[in-house]
Amino acid sequence: MGRLFGTDGVRGLANADVTADLALRLGRAGAAVLGASDASTAPDGSASRPVAVVGRDPRASGEMLEAAIVAGLSSAGMDVLTVGVVPTPALAYLTDAYDAALGVMISASHNAMPDNGIKFFAAGGVKLADEQEDRLEALLDAAPSGPTGADIGRVRSAPDGLSRYEDHLAKTVPTTLDGITVVVDCAHGAASSAAPDAYRAAGATVVAINAEPTGLNINDGCGSTHLDVLQRAVLEHGADLGLAHDGDADRCLAVDANGDVVDGDAIMAILALAMMDAGTLPQNTLVATVMSNLGLHLAMREAGITVRTTAVGDRYVLEELRAGDYGLGGEQSGHIVIPAFGSTGDGVLTGLQVMSRMATTGRSLRELASVMRTLPQTLINVRVEDKQAATAAAEVTAAVDAAEHELGDEGRVLLRPSGTEQLVRVMVEAADTDTAERLAGRIAERVAAVGR
């Protein structure tokens, strides 16, 4: 059996892979690892047992899994605050705001409705380190005797949770967004009320679409994985921009007034320049993953901004941000982290900061995004018998070296074994599409030949 925790918590088909029994056991184990020695304070100021904050996205299975997680935590002696349907970044923020020992978010992010997942946050609203997840997983099958009587944890709701998060977002916008019209695609997800409310509170005129969650329609043909819906809506309404969130609103992608996509790389470029101008970009450094386009690196180099590169996954971006005390990081997919305002990727916060830059400069999103030219990128997945051996083969290394020599400073090659399958991912960026496709195809052929 492989490791239970993936790059973003536990995720799978609800009631098949992610069951109520698993959620119950995760709750107990989470309490043992993260809440055993934590002293917390109740919202009314009285002394209390360690507190856990639990939230979820709107998908139907979240109700079942929430009940099981809460049962596991309270049976282990933790008090539990339930905050209902909130974005993942709201749950992270509230874990810190309520001085809780841990937070649990029940969500499968951009996955289809039948899936669900469970994400843990430690005190302060930070994601768990690998060793914490390993300790938690090791305790799943343990059956310690739980407390009884008055020592059993109590459960209560925190109806002010979402409004506290929205108040926090409002403080991050230094100028009014009056005059900006934005279409926001909420993916029928956790931001269906939070995103429109936050954008309106900042002064923008908001057209909300896909903001009617039923529990069954989350991410269904909408949101950040289906930008065509947003593109049409922006043109239909003559809006200044469009913003798309995923089911738990920890990511944000944008569309300019012409209907062209502005991805996470371009958003990072816009925000990095804004923060450098404001003197709020520590060490003039941006953190991105290896999948970010070379165009981002070139634009940042020209602006005098250093780009530090991590493995794929927002958790690795977060680790690098904390290790270097940097102020901005993210992924091409739209997970953007601004540590001054939050401990994890926050799509609604990102949208606010993009519009704030538009309002401050008086420039359109298209103008702001033009600072970066996205180089053509070709990605080929090659199925092999042994991904590590295929990646290290001399013939493959020679093909990569030859391609890099041809590209020089005007492109790059990335050869990456899949984290979950026997695949080698071959990515080439070049000044033109034909060159990217030709070189990627040549390397892929070598990988396939040695990988049989």
C-alpha positions as CSV (number, residue, x, y, z in Angstrom):
1,M,0.0,0.0,0.0
2,G,1.3,3.4,-0.9
3,R,1.5,6.6,1.1
4,L,-2.0,7.8,2.1
5,F,-1.2,11.5,1.9
6,G,-0.6,13.0,-1.5
7,T,0.7,16.5,-2.4
8,D,-2.4,18.1,-0.9
9,G,-3.8,15.9,1.8
10,V,-5.9,12.7,1.3
11,R,-8.1,12.6,-1.8
12,G,-10.1,10.0,-3.7
13,L,-13.6,8.8,-4.5
14,A,-15.9,9.7,-1.6
15,N,-17.4,6.8,0.3
16,A,-15.1,4.4,-1.6
17,D,-11.5,5.7,-1.1
18,V,-12.3,8.5,1.3
19,T,-14.8,6.9,3.7
20,A,-16.5,8.0,6.9
21,D,-14.5,5.4,8.7
22,L,-11.2,6.8,7.3
23,A,-12.3,10.3,8.3
24,L,-13.1,9.2,11.8
25,R,-9.7,7.6,12.2
26,L,-8.0,10.6,10.6
27,G,-9.7,12.9,13.2
28,R,-8.5,10.8,16.1
29,A,-5.0,10.6,14.7
30,G,-4.9,14.3,13.9
31,A,-5.9,15.1,17.5
32,A,-3.1,12.8,18.8
33,V,-0.4,14.3,16.6
34,L,-1.4,18.0,16.5
35,G,-3.6,18.6,19.5
36,A,-2.2,16.5,22.3
37,S,-0.1,19.2,24.1
38,D,-1.7,22.3,22.7
39,A,-3.4,24.7,25.2
40,S,-6.0,26.8,23.5
41,T,-8.5,29.5,24.4
42,A,-12.2,29.5,23.6
43,P,-13.7,32.4,21.7
44,D,-15.3,33.7,24.9
45,G,-11.9,33.9,26.5
46,S,-12.3,31.0,28.9
47,A,-9.8,28.2,29.3
48,S,-10.6,25.1,27.2
49,R,-9.3,22.0,25.7
50,P,-7.3,22.2,22.5
51,V,-9.5,23.4,19.6
52,A,-9.9,22.2,16.1
53,V,-11.6,24.2,13.3
54,V,-13.4,22.2,10.6
55,G,-14.7,23.5,7.3
56,R,-15.8,22.1,4.0
57,D,-16.7,22.9,0.4
58,P,-20.3,22.4,-0.8
59,R,-20.1,18.9,-2.3
60,A,-22.7,16.5,-0.9
61,S,-20.2,14.0,0.6
62,G,-18.7,16.8,2.7
63,E,-21.6,16.6,5.1
64,M,-20.9,12.9,5.8
65,L,-17.2,13.4,6.1
66,E,-17.6,16.5,8.3
67,A,-19.7,14.5,10.8
68,A,-17.1,11.7,10.9
69,I,-14.1,14.1,11.3
70,V,-15.8,16.0,14.1
71,A,-16.7,12.7,15.8
72,G,-13.0,11.6,15.6
73,L,-11.7,14.9,17.0
74,S,-14.2,15.2,19.8
75,S,-13.9,11.5,20.8
76,A,-10.1,12.2,21.2
77,G,-10.9,15.1,23.7
78,M,-10.7,18.1,21.4
79,D,-13.2,20.9,21.2
80,V,-14.4,21.5,17.7
81,L,-15.5,24.7,15.9
82,T,-17.4,24.0,12.7
83,V,-17.4,26.9,10.3
84,G,-19.5,25.4,7.5
85,V,-18.9,26.0,3.8
86,V,-15.8,28.2,3.4
87,P,-12.8,28.4,1.0
88,T,-9.7,26.5,2.0
89,P,-7.7,29.7,2.6
90,A,-10.5,30.9,4.9
91,L,-10.1,27.7,6.9
92,A,-6.3,28.2,7.1
93,Y,-6.9,31.8,8.2
94,L,-9.5,30.9,10.9
95,T,-7.2,28.1,12.3
96,D,-4.9,31.0,13.2
97,A,-7.5,33.5,14.1
98,Y,-9.2,31.2,16.6
99,D,-5.9,30.2,18.0
100,A,-6.7,26.6,17.2
101,A,-4.4,23.6,17.5
102,L,-5.3,22.4,14.1
103,G,-7.7,22.9,11.2
104,V,-9.3,20.4,8.8
105,M,-10.7,21.3,5.4
106,I,-12.9,18.8,3.6
107,S,-12.5,19.4,-0.1
108,A,-11.3,17.8,-3.3
109,S,-10.4,21.3,-4.8
110,H,-10.8,21.2,-8.6
111,N,-11.8,17.5,-8.8
112,A,-15.2,16.4,-10.0
113,M,-18.1,16.2,-7.5
114,P,-17.8,12.4,-6.7
115,D,-14.4,12.9,-5.2
116,N,-13.6,14.4,-1.9
117,G,-10.5,15.0,0.3
118,I,-9.3,15.9,3.8
119,K,-6.5,18.5,4.3
120,F,-5.0,19.2,7.7
121,F,-3.5,22.5,8.9
122,A,-1.3,22.8,12.0
123,A,-1.4,25.7,14.4
124,G,-1.1,29.0,12.6
125,G,-2.9,27.6,9.6
126,V,0.2,26.1,8.0
127,K,0.2,22.9,5.9
128,L,1.7,19.8,7.5
129,A,5.3,18.7,7.0
130,D,5.9,15.2,5.6
131,E,7.0,13.9,8.9
132,Q,3.8,15.1,10.6
133,E,1.7,13.4,7.9
134,D,3.7,10.2,8.4
135,R,3.1,10.3,12.2
136,L,-0.6,10.8,11.6
137,E,-0.8,8.0,9.1
138,A,1.1,5.6,11.5
139,L,-1.6,6.2,14.1
140,L,-4.6,5.4,11.9
141,D,-5.0,1.8,13.1
142,A,-4.3,2.6,16.7
143,A,-7.3,2.3,19.0
144,P,-6.4,4.1,22.2
145,S,-9.0,4.4,24.9
146,G,-10.7,7.8,24.6
147,P,-11.8,10.2,27.3
148,T,-15.1,9.9,29.1
149,G,-17.6,12.1,30.9
150,A,-16.7,15.7,31.0
151,D,-13.4,15.2,29.1
152,I,-15.1,14.4,25.8
153,G,-14.7,17.3,23.4
154,R,-17.6,19.6,22.7
155,V,-18.8,20.7,19.3
156,R,-20.2,24.1,18.4
157,S,-20.6,26.2,15.3
158,A,-18.8,29.5,14.6
159,P,-21.2,31.4,12.4
160,D,-18.9,34.4,12.2
161,G,-16.2,32.5,10.5
162,L,-16.8,33.5,6.9
163,S,-17.4,37.2,7.8
164,R,-14.1,37.2,9.8
165,Y,-12.3,36.0,6.7
166,E,-14.0,38.6,4.5
167,D,-13.1,41.3,6.9
168,H,-9.5,40.1,6.7
169,L,-9.5,40.2,2.9
170,A,-10.9,43.8,3.0
171,K,-7.8,45.0,4.9
172,T,-5.5,43.8,2.1
173,V,-6.8,46.2,-0.5
174,P,-5.1,49.6,-0.3
175,T,-7.4,51.3,-2.8
176,T,-11.0,51.3,-4.0
177,L,-11.8,49.1,-7.0
178,D,-14.6,51.5,-8.0
179,G,-14.9,51.6,-11.8
180,I,-13.7,48.0,-12.4
181,T,-16.3,45.5,-13.6
182,V,-15.3,41.8,-13.0
183,V,-17.0,38.6,-13.9
184,V,-16.2,35.9,-11.3
185,D,-16.8,32.2,-12.0
186,C,-17.2,30.6,-8.6
187,A,-17.3,27.0,-9.9
188,H,-20.5,26.4,-7.8
189,G,-17.9,26.0,-5.0
190,A,-16.8,27.3,-1.6
191,A,-16.3,30.9,-2.9
192,S,-19.9,31.2,-4.3
193,S,-20.7,33.9,-1.7
194,A,-17.2,34.8,-0.4
195,A,-15.7,35.9,-3.7
196,P,-18.6,38.1,-5.0
197,D,-19.0,39.6,-1.5
198,A,-15.2,40.4,-1.2
199,Y,-15.0,42.0,-4.6
200,R,-18.1,44.1,-4.1
201,A,-16.9,45.2,-0.6
202,A,-13.7,46.5,-2.3
203,G,-15.7,48.6,-4.7
204,A,-15.8,46.5,-7.9
205,T,-19.0,45.9,-9.9
206,V,-19.4,42.1,-9.9
207,V,-21.1,39.7,-12.2
208,A,-21.2,36.3,-10.5
209,I,-21.6,33.2,-12.5
210,N,-21.8,29.5,-11.4
211,A,-22.4,30.7,-7.9
212,E,-25.4,28.4,-7.0
213,P,-24.0,25.3,-5.4
214,T,-26.3,22.4,-4.9
215,G,-23.8,19.9,-3.6
216,L,-23.8,18.1,-6.9
217,N,-22.7,20.7,-9.4
218,I,-19.3,21.8,-8.0
219,N,-16.7,22.2,-10.9
220,D,-19.2,20.9,-13.4
221,G,-18.1,22.4,-16.6
222,C,-17.1,25.7,-14.9
223,G,-14.4,27.3,-12.8
224,S,-10.7,27.4,-13.3
225,T,-10.6,24.1,-15.3
226,H,-13.2,25.3,-17.9
227,L,-12.2,28.9,-18.7
228,D,-14.2,29.0,-21.9
229,V,-17.3,29.7,-19.8
230,L,-15.7,32.8,-18.2
231,Q,-14.2,34.0,-21.5
232,R,-17.7,34.1,-23.1
233,A,-19.2,35.9,-20.1
234,V,-16.5,38.6,-20.0
235,L,-17.1,39.4,-23.7
236,E,-20.9,39.3,-23.2
237,H,-20.9,41.7,-20.2
238,G,-18.1,44.0,-21.6
239,A,-16.2,43.4,-18.3
240,D,-12.7,44.7,-17.6
241,L,-11.6,41.2,-16.5
242,G,-12.8,37.8,-15.4
243,L,-11.6,35.7,-12.5
244,A,-12.0,31.9,-12.2
245,H,-11.8,29.9,-8.9
246,D,-11.8,26.2,-8.3
247,G,-14.1,24.3,-5.9
248,D,-12.3,25.4,-2.7
249,A,-11.0,28.8,-4.1
250,D,-7.3,28.3,-3.3
251,R,-6.5,29.1,-6.9
252,C,-7.3,32.0,-9.3
253,L,-6.9,32.3,-13.1
254,A,-7.9,35.4,-15.0
255,V,-9.3,36.5,-18.4
256,D,-8.6,40.0,-19.8
257,A,-11.2,42.2,-21.5
258,N,-10.5,40.6,-24.9
259,G,-11.2,37.1,-23.5
260,D,-7.5,36.0,-23.4
261,V,-6.3,33.9,-20.6
262,V,-3.9,35.3,-18.0
263,D,-2.5,32.3,-16.2
264,G,-0.7,31.9,-12.8
265,D,2.7,32.8,-14.3
266,A,1.4,36.1,-15.7
267,I,-0.4,36.8,-12.4
268,M,2.8,36.3,-10.5
269,A,4.7,38.6,-12.8
270,I,2.0,41.3,-12.2
271,L,2.1,41.0,-8.5
272,A,5.9,40.7,-8.2
273,L,6.3,44.0,-10.0
274,A,3.5,45.6,-7.9
275,M,5.2,44.4,-4.7
276,M,8.7,45.5,-5.8
277,D,7.3,49.0,-6.6
278,A,5.7,49.1,-3.1
279,G,8.9,47.9,-1.4
280,T,7.1,44.8,-0.1
281,L,8.9,42.1,-2.1
282,P,11.5,40.8,0.3
283,Q,14.9,40.3,-1.3
284,N,13.2,41.1,-4.7
285,T,12.6,37.3,-4.9
286,L,9.7,35.3,-6.4
287,V,9.2,31.5,-5.8
288,A,7.8,29.4,-8.6
289,T,7.9,25.7,-9.6
290,V,9.8,24.0,-12.4
291,M,6.6,24.1,-14.5
292,S,6.5,27.9,-14.7
293,N,7.2,29.2,-18.2
294,L,10.6,30.4,-19.1
295,G,8.9,33.7,-20.1
296,L,8.3,34.4,-16.4
297,H,12.0,33.9,-15.6
298,L,13.0,36.2,-18.5
299,A,10.6,38.9,-17.5
300,M,11.6,38.8,-13.9
301,R,15.3,38.9,-14.8
302,E,14.7,42.0,-16.8
303,A,13.0,43.6,-13.9
304,G,15.8,42.7,-11.5
305,I,13.7,40.1,-9.6
306,T,15.3,36.7,-8.7
307,V,13.2,33.6,-9.3
308,R,13.8,30.6,-7.0
309,T,12.5,27.3,-8.3
310,T,10.9,24.4,-6.5
311,A,9.4,21.0,-7.3
312,V,5.8,20.9,-8.5
313,G,3.2,21.4,-5.8
314,D,2.2,24.4,-3.7
315,R,3.5,22.8,-0.5
316,Y,7.0,23.0,-1.9
317,V,6.4,26.7,-2.8
318,L,5.3,27.2,0.8
319,E,8.3,25.5,2.2
320,E,10.7,27.7,0.2
321,L,8.8,30.8,1.1
322,R,9.1,30.0,4.8
323,A,12.7,28.9,4.5
324,G,13.8,32.1,2.8
325,D,11.3,34.5,4.3
326,Y,10.2,35.5,0.8
327,G,7.0,37.4,0.1
328,L,5.4,35.9,-3.1
329,G,5.2,32.5,-4.7
330,G,2.9,30.3,-6.7
331,E,2.2,28.0,-9.6
332,Q,1.2,28.3,-13.2
333,S,-2.1,26.7,-12.3
334,G,-3.1,29.7,-10.2
335,H,-2.1,28.8,-6.6
336,I,-0.6,32.1,-5.5
337,V,0.7,32.6,-1.9
338,I,1.3,36.0,-0.3
339,P,2.7,35.2,3.2
340,A,2.0,38.7,4.5
341,F,-1.7,38.0,4.1
342,G,-2.1,34.3,4.4
343,S,-0.5,30.9,5.0
344,T,-1.7,29.2,1.9
345,G,-2.8,29.8,-1.7
346,D,-5.8,32.1,-1.8
347,G,-7.7,32.7,-5.0
348,V,-10.0,35.4,-3.7
349,L,-7.0,37.3,-2.2
350,T,-5.2,36.9,-5.5
351,G,-8.1,38.4,-7.4
352,L,-8.2,41.4,-5.1
353,Q,-4.5,42.1,-5.5
354,V,-4.7,41.9,-9.3
355,M,-7.6,44.3,-9.4
356,S,-5.8,46.6,-6.9
357,R,-2.8,46.8,-9.3
358,M,-5.2,47.7,-12.1
359,A,-6.8,50.4,-10.0
360,T,-3.5,51.8,-8.8
361,T,-1.8,52.0,-12.2
362,G,-4.9,52.7,-14.3
363,R,-3.8,50.0,-16.7
364,S,-5.8,47.2,-18.1
365,L,-5.1,43.6,-17.2
366,R,-3.9,43.0,-20.8
367,E,-1.3,45.8,-20.4
368,L,-0.2,44.5,-17.1
369,A,0.2,40.9,-18.3
370,S,2.2,42.0,-21.4
371,V,5.3,42.3,-19.2
372,M,5.6,38.6,-19.8
373,R,5.8,36.8,-23.1
374,T,4.8,33.1,-22.8
375,L,7.1,30.9,-24.7
376,P,5.5,28.0,-26.7
377,Q,5.5,24.9,-24.6
378,T,5.2,21.2,-25.6
379,L,4.5,18.5,-23.1
380,I,4.7,14.8,-24.0
381,N,4.0,12.0,-21.5
382,V,5.9,8.8,-22.3
383,R,4.8,5.5,-20.6
384,V,7.8,3.4,-19.6
385,E,8.6,0.3,-17.5
386,D,10.9,2.1,-15.1
387,K,10.6,5.9,-15.1
388,Q,13.8,6.4,-13.0
389,A,15.9,4.2,-15.3
390,A,14.5,5.8,-18.4
391,T,15.2,9.3,-17.1
392,A,18.8,8.5,-16.3
393,A,19.7,6.5,-19.5
394,A,22.7,7.8,-21.4
395,E,20.8,8.1,-24.7
396,V,18.2,10.2,-23.1
397,T,20.7,12.4,-21.3
398,A,22.5,12.9,-24.6
399,A,19.3,13.9,-26.4
400,V,18.5,16.5,-23.6
401,D,22.0,17.9,-23.8
402,A,21.7,18.3,-27.6
403,A,18.3,20.0,-27.3
404,E,19.6,22.4,-24.6
405,H,22.6,23.3,-26.7
406,E,20.4,24.1,-29.7
407,L,18.0,26.2,-27.5
408,G,20.7,28.2,-25.7
409,D,19.1,31.0,-23.7
410,E,15.9,31.0,-25.8
411,G,14.3,27.8,-24.4
412,R,14.7,25.0,-21.9
413,V,14.1,21.3,-21.4
414,L,12.5,19.7,-18.4
415,L,12.5,15.9,-18.0
416,R,10.4,14.8,-15.0
417,P,9.3,11.3,-13.8
418,S,5.6,11.3,-12.8
419,G,5.0,11.2,-9.1
420,T,2.1,8.7,-9.4
421,E,2.5,6.7,-12.7
422,Q,5.2,5.0,-14.7
423,L,5.4,8.0,-17.0
424,V,8.2,10.4,-17.9
425,R,7.1,13.9,-18.7
426,V,9.1,15.6,-21.5
427,M,8.6,19.4,-21.7
428,V,10.3,21.7,-24.1
429,E,9.9,25.5,-24.3
430,A,11.3,27.3,-27.3
431,A,10.9,30.6,-29.2
432,D,8.5,29.0,-31.6
433,T,6.1,26.1,-31.5
434,D,7.7,24.1,-34.3
435,T,11.1,24.0,-32.5
436,A,9.4,23.0,-29.2
437,E,7.5,20.2,-30.8
438,R,10.5,18.9,-32.8
439,L,12.8,18.8,-29.8
440,A,10.2,17.3,-27.4
441,G,9.4,14.6,-30.0
442,R,13.0,13.7,-30.4
443,I,13.6,13.4,-26.7
444,A,10.4,11.5,-26.2
445,E,11.4,8.9,-28.9
446,R,14.6,8.3,-26.9
447,V,12.8,7.9,-23.7
448,A,10.3,5.4,-25.2
449,A,13.1,3.4,-26.8
450,V,15.0,2.9,-23.6
451,G,11.8,2.5,-21.5
452,R,10.3,-0.5,-23.2
